[in-house]
Amino acid sequence: MRDLFFTMLMVPLLGLAGAQPFVGVLLWSWIAFMNPHQLTWGFASTLPWAVIVFMATVVGCFVAREPRRIPLSVLTVLIVLFMVGITITSLAALGPAEMVWPKWDRVFKIMLGVLLAASLLDSRRRVHALLWLIVVSLGYFGVKGGIFTLKSGGGYIVLGPPNSMIADRNHLAAALLVALPLMNYLRLQSRHRPVQMGLVFAMATTLFSVVGSQSRGALVGLVATAVVLWARSRGKIASGVAIALFVGLAIAFMPDSWTERMNTILNFEEDGSAMGRVTVWLASFEIARARPLLGGGFRAMYVQAIVDRVMPGVTGRAAHSIWFEVIGEQGFVVAGIWFAMLFTGGFYTLRIVRMTRRRPDLRWAHDLARMTQVAMVAYMSAGSFVSLAYWNCFWTLMVTIGAVHRLVSEAVRTTPAAASAAGWRARAPVAATLPLAPARAGLRP
């Protein structure tokens, strides 16, 4: 019954994507991030919905004649170079073709979808629509997992949607940490009290879901995310108390078995699982050293024969680190492009913060850049222990902040700061005296 309902829902949405390409971007993102078809049974769970939506969106681009111009930026150029790079390393991969090319196919399609999203993000409304979709897609599992953790007393593990990039508990926890600051951004921008309180509830339950994953890497990421979230918040005292209270309650709620598992972080050298990750990190680096230009190709660390060439005795397995995953698979050259993509996203956030510091009309972009910085810290810290180097949601967030950087640059170039501030005061003479006025004014079209 679920698969029939899902298919009936998708048919008109596909038609809408064919007429309005940005709807197709939202639909592709929903399929890619949330994997709703994996929550059904029967034929709907096996259909290539992401490909179908992408093709409908491309048709919609021709029908609606969008985008009218493809915006070129450092980030989009780097993504194209990365796509070329992974194709070259796949052609020279050490592993068997049946392992290499399916992952190449998946990553290449992800980057195509990301580029399509980048080309259609031409307004603040579209940026907010995509951010809402990210939060709803990931927040579904955060709220559901948090309630499950509370009901079960933290005795069971929270997992993600099956057959997805975030199915594993460690991957899901990293994804939810990225979603938390985006939830906070939408809370800051909302005018409606019920929406604000709903997002607070979502953040609280998502926090319990992260802890309920019982992922040690997620705990490290949670600490880093909480510190940076506090540093990037407006009211340091109130936010510090709230963050400490929520994190403390979540940790205190968990059973003794959870505490014992987390304590193994302090003695990681005595834990077989942790040391297994360290050894495969070393093996991944050695593969890159042996082939610095080409790496081992996709999934090289899984192939025991490849690992034995560089570090005999180490068991072949997943890299369990975004850093070593891309280095071992792609070599230092293509990995350098990947690092440059990450650096460029961070540079955009810093520049947005600087350009919007005295622009009340662009307060929304200021807040988004600061919360994106928190999301990046979450991704990098928790991602240090999971294989999520090619995660579609994170790279969509990076091109989103790239689009915001372009919108802010155009606004700063066309509207002087003094004029924009005067216009803002004229539109909201009373609200300008309130603490939340800039954020609320930032929502005005």
Secondary structure, DSSP 8 states (H G I E B T S, - for coil): -HHHHHHHHHHHHHHHHHH-HHHHHHHHHHHHHH-GGGGS-SGGGTS-HHHHHHHHHHHHHHHHT--SS----HHHHHHHHHHHHHHHHHHT-SS-HHHHHHHHHHHHHHHHHHHHHHHH--SHHHHHHHHHHHHHHHHHHHHHHHHHHHHHTT-S-----TTSTT-SHHHHHHHHHHHHHHHHHHHHH---HHHHHHHHHHHHHHHHHHHHTT-HHHHHHHHHHHHHHHHTSS-HHHHHHHHHHHHHHHHHHS-HHHHHHHHTTTTGGG-HHHHHHHHHHHHHHHHHHHSTTT-S-TTGGG-HHHHHHHSTT-------SHHHHHHHHHHHHHHHHHHHHHHHHHHHHHHHHHHTTT-GGGHHHHHHHHHHHHHHHHHHHHGGGS--TT-HHHHHHHHHHHHHHHHHHHHHHHS-HHHHHHHHHHH-TTGGGSTTHHHHHTT--
